[in-house]
Amino acid sequence: MGITIDFGCMIPAFSLQAVNSYAGKLRALHARLGERRAAGGLPFCDLPAQDTGGLKDCARRLAGRFANLVVLGIGGSALGLIALNSALRTPHRWAEKPPRLYVLDNIDPERVRTLLDALDPRQTLVNVITKSGDTAETMASFLIFREWLAAGAGEAGYRERMLVTTDRAKGALRRIAEEDRLATFAVPDGVGGRFSVLTPVGLLPAALLGIDVDGLLAGAAAMAARTSSPELLANPAYLGAVLHHLGWLGGRRISVMLAYADRLYDLADWYRQLWAESLGKRLDLDGAEVRVGPTPVRSLGVTDQHSQLQLYKEGPDDKIYTVLRVGAFPADLPIPRAFPELEAVAYLGGHTLQELFQAEARATEAALVKEGRPLTSVSFPVVDAGAVGEFFFWLELQTVAAGELLGINPLDQPGVEEGKQLAYGLLGRPGYQARRAELEAIRTGDGRLSFG
């Protein structure tokens, strides 16, 4: 059974008439997207039909041989995998069975050093992931782990323990992989990092962890079918995009994804990158400065009822909410009956933690709706590979449609590229000397307001 996406509590905030006014625009958008897909411009849409034989063969060959899987990647090369591991294995490190996953999505030297000290290179498999093949943070981590594996497992052991996921033909990592004779997997052409979870970027390490990769793709294919209609009210990706666009026009420019399950929390983190990097743009398609982009926020129920809900309910009406819920948790605990003389405690006895959790989720939704807050409810009957694959594809297509409505390119990230180039200049990468001078000319603070 697939996920349920309920927009019923969004409509009152905008009116059905306003929503229906987009119907013709969405039919035209559907036709444009179809043309772009036929021309190869939306390759993520074709991922559900890919052949997973090679990566599954690799996973079978390596199964049971390593206690640890270290993934070196950042942004879209990490967030999707983290979400997959949390949703489909466990979000709790203390419950994780081998191979234990360690994702180095940051280069904090203390973090890297302590991980190297904690792991045995002979028991560790490493997957380095970068589409471009020259991401500075990832390549620095790769060089460190390359040396660590060679020192601890020998040159042959290094080659056996290092898997590479990168561009099929170009980039520094592709060249190194060929020179070092490493097993490689290709990121499909045209698929950006934040859309790459259903490529070998996410699927290879998922297969190594025992996750059902074919189930993920089957779920994505099911959602592709559910979002194939040009009719606005029959297509959850288009309807979601329209509702968020109406929110943007009406001043609701923050998108809160509130996960009522630890398993779903990292899905909200994956969404945060997808929404922010795709829609936050300075220029529209005509080159005019527009500076658009809703701000995504992830939130965890019930934890954030005690830190954020006050703002959500009584603060400014500048947010749109998406609540993620599960139909049934894989584990539950009864609450013991005790202290009958204390009514503030006694009523809990005889219920379960799941009943309490579900009641809190339902009550939070009701409190937000009562306040007039626009809210989409997404229910996972079971958190399995198919449901997660559906979730990924739905939001990827919704994001592209939202970008079309904003008049921007949702598939690029020029702001990120500029920051990379300035860092290259600061570190002395050949060809970027001018960027260093540019960086040094930029004032990043006022010394008169610095203390200490």
LINNORHU-V958417 format. One record per residue. N is the residue number from 1. SS is DSSP state (hx for helix, st for strand, lp for the rest). NEAR is the number of other ideal C-beta (glycine too) atoms within 8 Angstrom. D_LAST is the distance of its C-alpha to the last C-alpha in Angstrom with 1 decimal. Layout:
# LINNORHU-V958417
N	SS	NEAR	D_LAST
N	SS	NEAR	D_LAST
This chain:
# LINNORHU-V958417
1	lp	3	58.7
2	lp	11	56.0
3	lp	11	53.0
4	st	8	53.7
5	st	10	51.7
6	st	9	52.4
7	lp	11	51.4
8	hx	6	53.4
9	hx	12	50.5
10	hx	12	49.1
11	hx	10	52.2
12	hx	8	52.2
13	hx	9	48.8
14	hx	12	50.3
15	lp	7	54.1
16	hx	6	56.5
17	hx	6	57.8
18	hx	8	54.4
19	hx	15	54.2
20	hx	9	57.8
21	lp	6	57.2
22	lp	11	55.3
23	hx	10	58.4
24	hx	6	59.7
25	hx	8	56.3
26	hx	15	55.8
27	hx	10	59.2
28	hx	8	58.4
29	hx	12	55.0
30	hx	11	56.9
31	hx	9	59.2
32	hx	9	56.4
33	hx	12	54.7
34	hx	8	58.1
35	hx	8	58.6
36	hx	9	55.1
37	hx	11	55.7
38	hx	6	59.2
39	lp	6	57.6
40	lp	7	55.1
41	lp	7	52.1
42	lp	10	51.2
43	hx	11	51.6
44	hx	10	49.8
45	hx	8	52.8
46	hx	9	55.0
47	hx	13	53.0
48	hx	12	55.1
49	hx	6	58.1
50	lp	10	56.5
51	lp	4	58.0
52	lp	11	56.0
53	hx	6	58.4
54	hx	8	56.4
55	hx	13	53.2
56	hx	10	55.3
57	hx	8	57.3
58	hx	14	54.0
59	hx	12	52.9
60	hx	7	56.3
61	hx	6	56.3
62	hx	10	52.9
63	lp	7	53.5
64	lp	3	53.0
65	lp	5	51.9
66	lp	11	48.1
67	lp	8	46.0
68	st	13	42.9
69	st	15	42.3
70	st	14	39.0
71	st	16	38.4
72	st	12	36.1
73	lp	16	35.4
74	lp	9	33.0
75	hx	11	33.6
76	hx	13	37.3
77	hx	17	38.0
78	lp	13	36.5
79	hx	14	36.4
80	hx	14	40.2
81	hx	17	40.8
82	hx	13	38.3
83	hx	14	40.1
84	hx	16	43.5
85	hx	15	42.6
86	hx	15	41.4
87	hx	13	44.3
88	hx	12	47.1
89	lp	12	46.2
90	lp	8	43.7
91	lp	8	40.2
92	lp	7	39.7
93	hx	5	38.7
94	hx	4	40.6
95	hx	6	43.8
96	lp	9	43.6
97	lp	5	46.5
98	lp	6	46.8
99	lp	10	45.8
100	st	10	42.3
101	st	12	40.2
102	st	10	36.7
103	st	11	35.3
104	st	13	32.4
105	lp	10	31.2
106	lp	7	27.7
107	lp	9	26.4
108	lp	6	23.6
109	hx	6	24.4
110	hx	6	24.2
111	hx	10	26.8
112	hx	12	29.1
113	hx	8	29.0
114	hx	8	29.8
115	hx	11	32.6
116	hx	10	34.1
117	hx	6	34.1
118	hx	5	35.7
119	lp	11	38.5
120	lp	8	41.7
121	hx	12	42.3
122	hx	7	46.1
123	hx	8	45.7
124	st	14	43.4
125	st	13	44.4
126	st	13	41.9
127	st	16	42.2
128	st	17	40.0
129	st	13	40.1
130	lp	15	39.2
131	lp	14	41.6
132	lp	8	40.4
133	lp	14	40.3
134	lp	9	37.2
135	lp	10	34.3
136	hx	10	31.5
137	hx	9	30.0
138	hx	14	33.5
139	hx	13	34.9
140	hx	9	32.0
141	hx	13	32.8
142	hx	11	36.5
143	hx	8	36.2
144	hx	10	34.5
145	hx	14	37.1
146	hx	11	39.9
147	hx	8	39.1
148	hx	10	38.6
149	hx	15	42.0
150	hx	11	43.8
151	hx	7	42.6
152	hx	9	43.5
153	hx	12	46.5
154	hx	6	47.9
155	hx	6	48.4
156	hx	7	51.1
157	hx	13	49.0
158	hx	13	46.2
159	hx	10	48.6
160	hx	7	50.0
161	hx	12	46.7
162	st	15	44.9
163	st	13	45.9
164	st	13	44.9
165	st	15	44.7
166	st	16	44.3
167	st	12	46.2
168	lp	6	49.9
169	lp	4	50.1
170	lp	5	47.0
171	lp	12	43.4
172	hx	8	42.1
173	hx	15	42.3
174	hx	15	46.0
175	hx	9	46.7
176	hx	9	45.0
177	hx	11	46.9
178	hx	8	50.1
179	hx	6	49.5
180	hx	10	48.5
181	lp	5	51.3
182	lp	10	49.2
183	st	7	50.5
184	st	11	49.3
185	st	12	49.4
186	st	9	49.1
187	st	14	47.1
188	lp	9	49.7
189	lp	6	49.4
190	lp	7	47.8
191	lp	12	46.1
192	lp	11	42.3
193	hx	9	39.9
194	hx	11	39.6
195	hx	11	43.4
196	lp	16	44.0
197	lp	14	44.1
198	lp	16	47.9
199	lp	12	48.1
200	hx	10	47.8
201	hx	17	44.0
202	hx	13	44.4
203	hx	13	48.0
204	hx	15	48.0
205	hx	12	45.4
206	hx	14	46.9
207	hx	14	50.3
208	hx	13	48.9
209	lp	12	47.7
210	lp	7	51.1
211	lp	12	50.4
212	lp	8	53.4
213	hx	13	52.5
214	hx	8	56.0
215	hx	11	55.4
216	hx	18	52.2
217	hx	15	54.1
218	hx	12	57.0
219	hx	17	54.7
220	hx	15	53.2
221	hx	11	56.8
222	hx	12	57.8
223	hx	15	55.0
224	hx	11	55.9
225	hx	7	59.4
226	hx	11	58.0
227	lp	13	56.1
228	lp	6	58.9
229	lp	6	60.4
230	lp	7	59.9
231	lp	9	60.4
232	hx	12	57.2
233	hx	8	58.2
234	hx	5	59.3
235	lp	15	56.2
236	hx	11	53.1
237	hx	12	50.8
238	hx	14	52.0
239	hx	12	52.0
240	hx	15	48.5
241	hx	14	47.4
242	hx	13	49.3
243	hx	15	47.8
244	hx	13	44.3
245	hx	12	45.1
246	hx	11	46.6
247	hx	14	43.4
248	hx	11	41.3
249	hx	6	43.6
250	lp	7	43.4
251	lp	6	39.6
252	lp	12	39.3
253	lp	8	36.8
254	st	11	35.2
255	st	12	37.2
256	st	13	36.7
257	st	15	38.5
258	st	14	38.9
259	st	14	40.4
260	lp	15	42.4
261	lp	12	42.6
262	hx	9	40.2
263	hx	10	42.4
264	hx	15	41.8
265	hx	13	38.0
266	hx	13	37.3
267	hx	15	40.0
268	hx	15	37.7
269	hx	12	34.9
270	hx	14	37.4
271	hx	12	38.3
272	hx	12	34.8
273	hx	12	34.6
274	hx	13	38.2
275	hx	13	37.8
276	hx	11	34.4
277	hx	11	35.1
278	hx	13	38.7
279	hx	15	38.4
280	lp	8	35.0
281	st	13	36.3
282	st	7	35.7
283	st	8	39.3
284	lp	11	42.6
285	lp	6	45.7
286	lp	5	46.7
287	lp	5	43.4
288	lp	6	42.5
289	st	5	38.9
290	st	11	38.9
291	st	6	35.5
292	st	11	37.0
293	lp	9	36.1
294	lp	12	35.9
295	st	8	32.9
296	st	12	34.0
297	st	10	32.7
298	st	12	33.9
299	st	11	34.6
300	st	11	36.3
301	lp	14	39.0
302	lp	11	39.3
303	hx	7	35.6
304	hx	11	34.3
305	hx	10	36.9
306	hx	6	34.6
307	lp	6	31.4
308	lp	8	32.6
309	hx	11	36.2
310	hx	7	35.4
311	hx	7	33.7
312	hx	11	36.5
313	hx	10	39.2
314	hx	5	38.1
315	lp	6	35.3
316	lp	4	36.1
317	lp	7	39.1
318	lp	7	37.3
319	st	12	37.9
320	st	15	40.7
321	st	13	41.1
322	st	12	42.7
323	st	14	43.5
324	st	14	44.4
325	st	12	46.8
326	st	14	49.1
327	lp	7	52.7
328	lp	7	52.8
329	lp	8	50.3
330	lp	4	51.5
331	lp	4	51.0
332	lp	7	51.3
333	lp	6	51.4
334	st	7	53.6
335	lp	11	51.9
336	lp	5	54.0
337	lp	7	55.9
338	lp	7	54.7
339	lp	6	54.3
340	lp	6	57.0
341	lp	4	56.5
342	lp	7	52.9
343	hx	5	53.4
344	hx	5	49.6
345	hx	9	50.1
346	hx	12	53.8
347	lp	6	54.0
348	lp	8	51.8
349	lp	10	54.4
350	lp	6	56.8
351	lp	8	54.4
352	st	9	52.4
353	hx	8	48.7
354	hx	9	49.8
355	hx	8	51.6
356	hx	11	48.6
357	hx	12	46.4
358	hx	10	48.9
359	hx	8	49.3
360	hx	12	45.6
361	hx	13	45.5
362	hx	8	48.6
363	hx	8	47.3
364	hx	15	44.0
365	hx	12	46.0
366	hx	8	48.3
367	hx	10	45.5
368	hx	12	43.9
369	hx	10	47.3
370	hx	6	48.3
371	lp	8	45.3
372	lp	7	46.6
373	lp	12	43.9
374	lp	13	45.3
375	st	13	45.5
376	st	15	47.0
377	st	13	48.1
378	st	13	48.4
379	st	10	50.4
380	st	14	50.8
381	lp	11	54.1
382	lp	9	53.2
383	lp	12	50.0
384	lp	9	51.9
385	hx	14	51.7
386	hx	12	53.8
387	hx	14	51.8
388	hx	16	48.5
389	hx	19	50.2
390	hx	15	51.4
391	hx	14	47.9
392	hx	14	46.4
393	hx	15	49.2
394	hx	16	49.2
395	hx	12	45.6
396	hx	11	45.7
397	hx	12	48.7
398	hx	14	47.3
399	hx	14	44.1
400	hx	13	46.3
401	hx	15	48.4
402	hx	15	45.4
403	hx	13	44.2
404	hx	12	47.6
405	hx	12	47.6
406	hx	14	44.3
407	lp	9	45.8
408	lp	12	43.2
409	lp	7	43.4
410	lp	10	42.2
411	lp	8	42.7
412	lp	5	40.1
413	lp	7	36.3
414	hx	8	35.4
415	hx	8	31.8
416	hx	8	31.3
417	hx	8	33.1
418	hx	8	30.9
419	hx	8	27.7
420	hx	9	29.7
421	hx	10	30.8
422	hx	12	27.4
423	hx	9	26.2
424	hx	12	29.5
425	hx	16	28.7
426	hx	9	25.3
427	hx	7	27.0
428	lp	6	29.9
429	lp	7	32.7
430	lp	5	35.8
431	lp	5	36.6
432	lp	10	33.2
433	hx	8	31.9
434	hx	7	32.0
435	hx	12	29.7
436	hx	12	27.1
437	hx	9	27.4
438	hx	10	27.4
439	hx	10	24.1
440	hx	6	22.4
441	hx	5	23.7
442	lp	6	22.2
443	lp	4	19.0
444	lp	3	17.0
445	lp	6	14.2
446	lp	6	13.4
447	hx	5	10.6
448	hx	4	11.1
449	hx	6	10.1
450	lp	7	6.8
451	lp	3	3.8
452	lp	2	0.0
